[in-house]
């Protein structure tokens, strides 16, 4: 038992010592690149992608819409969620005012 403990401590000591002594060899003069010899190509201008404009109100067939856990209908378009207004039957882009509005709650 004593020998087993000593061998475990010895192995741990070897691992700790070997991991702490990392050595990175120096580069030879042939591998070093001087800044004067490198030519940098001009960068092309970066073009921004145009933002997609999503309408505030859409009309969707209720068969294509999904139902949430509380019974309200919603429709997703490329990561934007539209909720059904039960008063006029249209789908409106989500905003926080929909939580308190009775028109967006399922009957």
C-alpha positions in Angstrom: 0.0 0.0 0.0 2.8 2.3 0.9 4.6 1.5 -2.4 1.4 2.3 -4.4 1.0 5.7 -2.8 4.6 6.5 -3.4 4.4 5.5 -7.0 1.3 7.6 -7.5 3.0 10.6 -5.9 6.0 10.0 -8.1 4.0 9.9 -11.3 2.1 13.1 -10.3 5.4 14.8 -9.6 6.8 13.8 -13.0 3.7 15.0 -14.8 3.7 18.4 -13.0 7.4 18.9 -13.6 7.3 17.9 -17.2 4.3 20.1 -18.0 5.9 23.1 -16.4 9.0 23.1 -18.5 7.8 23.9 -22.0 10.5 24.9 -24.4 10.0 26.6 -27.8 13.1 26.5 -30.0 14.3 29.8 -31.4 13.8 30.4 -35.1 16.8 30.1 -37.4 17.8 33.2 -39.4 16.5 31.6 -42.6 13.0 31.4 -41.1 12.8 35.0 -39.9 11.1 37.2 -42.4 12.0 40.8 -42.5 9.3 43.4 -42.7 11.0 45.2 -45.6 10.8 42.2 -48.0 7.0 41.6 -47.5 4.7 43.4 -49.8 1.1 43.8 -48.7 -1.6 43.8 -51.3 -4.3 46.5 -51.0 -7.5 45.2 -49.4 -10.7 45.2 -51.4 -13.5 47.4 -49.9 -16.0 45.5 -47.8 -19.5 45.6 -49.0 -22.3 45.5 -46.5 -25.3 43.3 -47.1 -28.5 45.2 -47.4 -30.8 44.7 -44.5 -34.1 43.0 -45.3 -37.1 45.2 -44.6 -39.9 43.2 -43.0 -43.4 44.6 -43.1 -45.1 45.4 -39.8 -48.4 43.7 -40.9 -48.9 40.5 -43.1 -51.8 38.4 -44.0 -51.3 34.7 -43.6 -53.7 31.7 -44.0 -54.4 30.3 -40.5 -53.6 26.8 -41.7 -49.9 27.9 -42.3 -49.6 29.5 -38.8 -48.5 27.6 -35.7 -50.2 27.6 -32.3 -48.4 28.6 -29.2 -48.9 26.9 -25.8 -51.4 29.5 -24.7 -53.5 29.0 -27.9 -52.4 32.1 -29.8 -51.5 31.8 -33.5 -48.1 33.0 -34.8 -46.1 32.8 -38.0 -42.3 32.9 -38.4 -40.5 34.6 -41.3 -36.7 34.4 -41.3 -36.4 34.7 -37.5 -39.1 37.4 -37.2 -42.3 36.3 -35.4 -45.7 37.7 -36.3 -48.7 37.2 -33.9 -52.3 37.1 -35.0 -54.6 40.0 -34.1 -58.0 38.3 -33.6 -59.9 41.6 -34.1 -58.9 42.1 -37.7 -57.4 38.7 -38.6 -53.9 40.1 -39.6 -50.5 39.1 -38.3 -48.4 41.8 -36.7 -44.6 41.9 -36.1 -43.9 41.2 -32.4 -43.6 44.0 -29.9 -44.0 44.1 -26.1 -47.3 45.9 -26.2 -48.9 42.6 -27.5 -48.7 41.1 -24.0 -51.3 43.5 -22.5 -53.5 43.9 -25.7 -56.7 41.8 -25.6 -56.8 41.7 -29.4 -53.8 39.3 -29.5 -55.2 36.9 -26.9 -57.0 33.7 -28.1 -60.6 33.5 -27.3 
